[in-house]
């Protein structure tokens, strides 16, 4: 059974017309709840000590106590609320829980997460805490006693926006490899240096996208030889995405998921999957792309 961790019942109070697709998470849970071989579990809260593996204490305190300035809230894109704190802690907790489950079962999923624009000391672009960075450091801690060293973790970030927060947090950390394949002209406009970046041109199509991905996975295997994978399976490279600027088909995104999962399995690397972005003109299409990722993961269960 593959575990799917959800946190969509912590709904943020957003102003009317806000462009964050809050609804997609509930729709996705409803869609995948009928799938065979999956169990749905409520996302646990991330422990504060886990957040502090990558975040500054002062930032974490101010998020939790509601002391973010107006401009900090604007950069996150959500007005502060208790629900925002709860949801952010659950979403980070979900990726941590998925990583622990993946160690047992090969693969597990956070039905939200992929909040890769969050830095050590600030949030940005709908991201409060960086779940992938937190999870990378927390799974290393978890495995430290048995390995007697830090496990090599790779973050495969295929959201269409660069994983700038993750790259900055892990800049000097040799034990975590950050890979981001994204739209070069898209947000964030000031990119950070990941260990491997591929900036794609506007309008990029399936063939180039999949070829670049295949090369990158080979490079990561050769240069880093990861032992654990955190996969951000963003739905926003999709041709029908409002914020994506690329022209990747739904089938192309399915092939992408298969490539990543097949690579993980061939390497015997457990993989924790987070959904990351997806802002389709039609929310149903975005949900269908995320759901497709879940179906691929079911098919690739070990
Ligand atoms: Zn994105």
Boltz pocket constraint, residues with backbone or C-beta under 6 A from the ligand:
constraints:
  - pocket:
      binder: B
      contacts: [[A, 159], [A, 160], [A, 161], [A, 234], [A, 236], [A, 276], [A, 277], [A, 278]]
      max_distance: 6.0
